[in-house]
Amino acid sequence: MRVEDIRQLTRAQPFKPFRVFLSNGESFDIRHPDLILATLGSVHIAAPSPDSTPEDPGSVRIVSLYHIQKIEFLPATPAAQAGANGSP
């Protein structure tokens, strides 16, 4: 995976949520562009825990770009399929 590929995904307008698959079998859902940061050679992935709070937002995983096996777009949620104001 190239740093430019990740940056292109995070800068897309409108942003499309995606899932990152790693070589160790882990995967991370990126539902907002601020949850992933691509740097030279690695990505920083915010991994909030299910019961995270503002005081304890979870953790950050630093992963080599070489360990990203694939990226898939996530299916659109019903709210995302509707218009910005909730109308169809």
GUMARMAR-815841 format. One record per residue (C-alpha): residue number from 1; x, y, z. Coordinates in pm, 1 decimal. Layout:
<nodes>
   i       c1       c2       c3
 NUM        X        Y        Z
...
</nodes>
This chain:
<nodes>
   i       c1       c2       c3
   1      0.0      0.0      0.0
   2    123.3    350.6    -76.0
   3     88.2    657.3    144.7
   4    -76.1    835.9   -150.0
   5   -349.7    569.6   -162.4
   6   -445.7    627.4    201.5
   7   -432.0   1004.7    164.1
   8   -653.6    990.3   -142.9
   9   -915.0    791.7     51.3
  10   -910.4   1031.5    348.0
  11   -934.9   1342.4    129.4
  12  -1220.1   1218.6    -90.6
  13  -1526.3   1441.5   -105.6
  14  -1760.4   1308.0      7.9
  15  -1567.8   1078.1    240.3
  16  -1652.4    708.9    200.4
  17  -1596.5    488.7    508.2
  18  -1361.0    196.1    452.5
  19  -1210.0   -104.4    627.6
  20   -834.6   -164.6    649.9
  21   -720.6   -529.6    656.4
  22   -378.4   -610.2    803.9
  23   -148.6   -904.3    738.0
  24   -203.0  -1037.6   1093.6
  25   -578.3  -1073.5   1034.7
  26   -685.4   -758.1   1219.3
  27   -913.7   -508.3   1053.7
  28  -1014.3   -153.4   1140.2
  29  -1321.0     40.5   1028.8
  30  -1240.3    395.6    928.4
  31  -1570.3    583.3    951.6
  32  -1419.2    932.5    963.0
  33  -1105.6   1067.8    792.9
  34   -961.8   1178.3   1128.4
  35   -937.0    813.1   1243.0
  36   -635.1    743.5   1020.1
  37   -319.5    937.9    945.0
  38    -80.9    830.8    671.0
  39    287.0    912.0    712.9
  40    590.4    795.7    521.6
  41    606.6    421.8    575.6
  42    325.9    387.6    830.7
  43    -30.5    471.9    921.8
  44   -164.1    573.3   1261.2
  45   -509.2    424.1   1320.4
  46   -732.6    541.0   1603.0
  47   -894.5    234.9   1757.6
  48  -1163.6    350.7   1998.2
  49  -1288.7     86.7   2237.3
  50  -1663.5     10.8   2233.8
  51  -1705.4    171.8   2575.6
  52  -1467.0    462.6   2515.5
  53  -1528.4    800.3   2673.6
  54  -1385.1   1145.1   2595.7
  55  -1145.5   1094.1   2886.0
  56  -1037.7    752.8   2753.0
  57  -1084.6    757.5   2375.6
  58   -916.5    421.4   2313.8
  59   -580.4    356.1   2154.8
  60   -375.1    431.0   1847.1
  61   -215.3    158.0   1638.5
  62     92.9    242.9   1433.6
  63    113.2      4.4   1138.7
  64    366.4    -28.2    859.5
  65    219.3     31.9    515.2
  66    364.5   -307.5    418.1
  67    117.8   -479.4    653.3
  68   -193.3   -336.5    488.2
  69   -324.3   -622.7    276.2
  70   -633.8   -459.9    131.8
  71   -891.6   -188.4    177.7
  72  -1265.3   -227.0    117.0
  73  -1535.1     36.6    126.1
  74  -1796.6    -15.5    396.2
  75  -2163.0    -42.9    298.7
  76  -2354.0    281.1    324.1
  77  -2558.0    322.4    640.3
  78  -2925.4    421.0    613.2
  79  -2842.3    768.3    748.6
  80  -2569.4    810.9    487.4
  81  -2804.5    700.5    208.0
  82  -3055.3    969.1    300.1
  83  -2987.2   1333.5    227.3
  84  -2784.2   1546.0    466.7
  85  -3101.1   1665.1    635.5
  86  -3242.5   1313.1    665.3
  87  -3473.3   1335.5    367.2
  88  -3448.8   1069.1     92.3
</nodes>
